[in-house]
Amino acid sequence: MKIAVIIVRVLLGAMYLFASISYFAKYMPEAPEMSAEQTTFMSGVMASVYLMPLIKITELIAGVLLLIGRIAPLAALIIFPVTLNIFLYHAFLGPKELPMVAVMLIFNLFLFYAYRQKYLPIISK
């Protein structure tokens, strides 16, 4: 189980680190043609100006923390809302990438299960 946690933690951390660095460094090509619904959604996100950089900074921090592993339970908790939002976006607007995003969600849920003892003080009286 310990080896599986390390593998999942490193893979999830690397995915988020790559996604955030590619956003800031702009070395990835532009996204392919989007549907009208995707364009509307992304226009709203981009119109807010602060939201996409905030998400990418959160991904960067959580990715580094997951790779380091020192406070991985906190990193898994921080990145979960981003993972869930990415999953729901692809579930409703872009199902082509849904299998990869589903793996990210499963990895995050697996880390929750692996670190469940760390979360108990949060929900106990």
Secondary structure, 3 states (H helix, E strand, C coil): CHHHHHHHHHHHHHHHHHHHHHHHHCCCCCCCCCCHHHHHHHHHHHHCCCHHHHHHHHHHHHHHHHHHCCCHHHHHHHHHHHHHHHHHHHHHCCHHHHHHHHHHHHHHHHHHHHCHHHHHHHHCC
